[in-house]
């Protein structure tokens, strides 16, 4: 086994459940049973025959679009985020995918689903290897890049080669698998792989739910004091933001229209004559949110890298109006903060 770090040009493809009329690829007409390892031979698959299409019923009413409802329903299943990679000649190819699952421990088998329109679909076949890199919570930019939503900023992704397969550096976990069986999956192809290499590290996974990235929010300080009926809608309506060392989250005197839920790092809160520090699990800017027209009472500066969930004033009010009793928990947070500052 050889390993090396490398950068590479990427072939990026967006995740999609939209279908087209592309015929079933020829690779599915090839029997690979004889190429399977001994424990897998003789296994019959229920996917050999393509099923007849049936009408999809939606529980949202006759005026709803069943295809759209299907997509939204699947989005309610929270998953991790992976980057699938393979090597074709000297070219590395990768795509973001959350359609990944474990299949068997003995033998070790995994399964990925690939859009038939993606270039990756044409590169994978029996005997080919693919890598699975499970992304860590701070790798949203990498996920966007491999999904074809790359921005101007962000470092070039780096890879290491294991079993002639590229793996994304810095990922939470890695697997390398060799394709032992391919299946027709409608507008997607299913690739069953026997795992040849595994590795995992410490960290928190990046999550995907309802068409957006989500984070594991740990029960830290203030977060643990807020009831789920208030905390959950605040997190769901917020937008994740990242701040560099020395960057302002808010400036004294500016309109207080945003509440921040700190999820990582430390900030310095500068008030006239006093400076305090706040860490992950804290709320910042909640007093101004509750007082319309109130300017910021302090400047808040990032000390090192900081990540936070920004929640608009209207969303905070909506959450409180939906659960009036939850407002007492927020008042309790404010009261405890005043006591600490006394």
N, C-alpha and C positions, 0 to 999 in steps of 0.2 A: 504494500500500500504506500503510495506517495502522497504527500501533502504539500501545497504551496499556496501562498497568497497571490491573488491576481485581480486586476481590474479588467473589465471587458465591455465591449459594446453589447447592448441588450436588445432583445426582441421582446417588446412589451405588448401585452394583450389585456384588454379590459374584461372583467367578469361580466357575463350577461346571461340572461335566461331567454333572450329573444330567439326565436327559431327562424330558420330559413329552409329552403327546399333542397339543400345539398343532399345528394344521394348517400346511402350508407357507404363508408370507405371500404375499399377492396380488402383491407387488412382483416376485416371481420369474416371474410370468406375463407381464410386460411386456418386449417386446424393446427393448433399448437399443443394438443394433448400429449403428443410424444415428447415434446420439449419440456414438459412439466417435471419437477422433481418427484421422486417416487411417492412421497406421502400424498401428492395431489392427483396422481393419475387415477382415472376411473371416476372422478367426481363429476356428477352431472350438474349442469347449470339450468335453472329455470328461465334464464334469459336467452336461451338458444333461439327461440322463436319470437319474432317481433309481434307484440300484441296488437289487436285491432284498436284503433282510437275510439274512445268513448266520450260522451258529452260530460263536461265538467259542471257540476252544480255548485253555486255559491250561496252561502247562507246569509248574504247581505241584501238579498232582494233581487227581483227580476231585472232591475235597471243597472245592476252592477256588471262590470266586465270580469268574467270568470278568470281570464288569464292574469289580469292585474291583481285580482283577489288572491289567486294562487301564489303569485310572487310575494305579495305582502304577508300572506300566511306563513310561507317558508321563512321570511325575514324575522318572524317571532322566535325562531330557534336560534339562540345565541351560540356562536362558535368562536373558536380561535381563528387566527389569520396565518396562512402559510404562503411561502413562495416556492413554487415548483420549478426546478431547474433541470436542464440536461445539456449535454455537450454533443454538438454535431460538427465533426472535424475540429477546427480550432475556434469555432464560434460557440459562445455560451448563449443559451436561451432561457428566459425565465418569465413566469406569469404569476400574478397573485391569485390565490384560490382559497376559499373557505370550505370547499367540497372535498374534504379529506376525512378518512375514518380508519380506525383499526378494525381488522377482520379476524385475525387468529393469533394466538400466542405460540402454538405448536402445530405447524411451522409458523414462523413470524410473517404475517401477511398484512398489508395495508392496501387501501383502495383510494384512487383519486378520480375525479370527474373533470373532463376537459371539454370545453366548447369545440364542436367539430369545425368551426370556422377559424379557430386559433391555429397558428403555425405549429404550436406544441403538439397538436393532435396528429399532424403528419410526421413528426419526429419520433414519436413513441411507437414501438412495435414490440413483438415478443423478442426477448433477449436484450432490449435496450434498457439502460438504467436511467432512473430519475432521482433527483434529490428533493427532500422536503425540509424546508427551514421554517420552524415555528417561530413567528416573530414575537419580540419582546415589546412591552407597552410603549416604549419610546420610538418604535420603528414605523410610525405611521407614514413618514415621508418615503421610506423604502417601499411600503405597501402601495402607496399611490404611484410611485415610479414604475413598479412592475405591473400595475394595472393600467398604464397608459395615461396617468393623470399627473405626470411629473411637472413640478414647478421649476422656477429658475434657481432657487436656492437648494442647499443640501449637498452633502458630499457624494462623490461617486461611490456606488456600492463596491465592496470588495468581496472576493471569494477565496475559498480554499478548495483544493481538488482532493477528493477522497474517493477511492475506487473509480477513478476516471469520471467523476461526477462533481460539478461545482456545487458548493454549499455557501450560503450567505454568512459572512463573518458577523459575529455579534448576536446571532439569533439565539433564542432560548433553548431550542433543541434541534437536532439534526437527525435525519434518516436517509439512507441510500437504499434503494430497492431496485430489483431487476424485474421487468415485466414478464410475467408468466402466463397471463391470460388477458384478452381484450374482449369487451362486451359492447354491444349496441345499447345506447342509452338515450334514444330520442334525438334531441338536438345536441347531446353530449356523448362523449365516449368514456367508458369506464375502464381503467387500467389497474388490474390486480398485480401487485408487486410483492415479491418475496424479499424481505429486508435482509441486507447484508452488513449494515453498519448502523449503529445508534450512538448518540451522545446527548447529554442534557446538562444544563447548568442551573444556577440559581437566578431567580428573577420572577417577574410578573408578566403573564401573557397579554398580548393585545387582543381585545375582544371585538366582535362585530355583531350588531343586533339592529334590526329594523332599518337596514340600509345605511348605518353609520357606525363609526368606531365608538367603542365604549371602554371604560376602564374599571379595574377592580378598585373600589374605594374601601380602604380599610377603616376599621372603627378607631379613629384617632380623635382625641380631645373633643372638639365641638361637634364633629360629625356624629359621635356616639351619643350626644345629648339631644340630637334632633330626631323626631319620630320619622319613620319611613314615609308617612303620608306627606311630609314636607320635603325631606331630603331627596326622595326619589324623583319627584317632578322637577326639582331644581337642577339635578344632574341631567335629567333627560332633555330639558330645554336649553341647557347651557352649551357653550362652545369652548372646546379645549384650546388654550393658548400657552405659548412658551415664551419665556423672558430670559434674556442673557444677564450676566452679572452687571450690576449698575443700571439696568434699564428700569424706567418708571412704570409701575402698574397703574398708579394714579398720582395726581398732583394736587396739592392743597389749593382750594379755591375753585377748581373746575367742577362742572355739574356732576352730581353724584347719581349717575344713571345705570351703574353696573355694580353688581355684587360679585366678588371673587371667592371661590372655594379652593383653597390651596391644596393641591394634591401631591406636591413634591417640592422640596427645597425650603429655604428660609427667606423672609422679607424683613426689611427694616422700616418700621413705621415712625416717621419723623413729625412730631407735633412741636409747637413752640415751647421750648424749655424742657422737652422730654423726648426720649427715643426708646422704643421697645422693639422686640423682635418676635415674629410669629412664624410658626412652622406648619408643616403639612397637617391637615385636619382642621385648620382654622378658617373662619369667615373673615373677609376683609371688605369694608365698605357697606355693612348692613345698616348702620345708623342713617346714613344719607339716603339709602334706598327707601326707608320708611318715612322720610320727611321730604315731601315734594318741594323741589326748588332749592333744597339745601346743597350748598357747595361742599366740596371735600374738606374735612377737618384736618387732614394730614396728608403728607406725601408718603408713598409706599414705594420702596426701592428693592429690587431683587439683589440678594447676596448670594452670588453663584447662580447656576442654572435653576430656574423656577418654572413649574408647570401649574396651571390653575384652570378652573372651569369658570368662564365668565357667564353670568346670568343677567339678562336685561331686567330693568325695573318692572316692566309690565308683566314679565313672567313670574317675578317674585310675588307681585300683588295677586296674580291669578292663582298661584299656589296657595296663598294665605286665604283668599276668598273661597277656594274650593274646600279647604279644611280649616275653618276658623279656630278650632281648638288647638291646631298646631302653632298658632301665633303665640300661645302661652310658652311653648318651648323656646321660641326665638326670643321672647322677652326674658326668659330665664337665662339665656346665654348672655344677653346684654347686661342683666343685673349682676351675673357672676363676674363679668369683665370689669364693671365699675367697682366691685368689691376688691378685685385684684389690684386695681389701680389706685385704691384709696390709701 
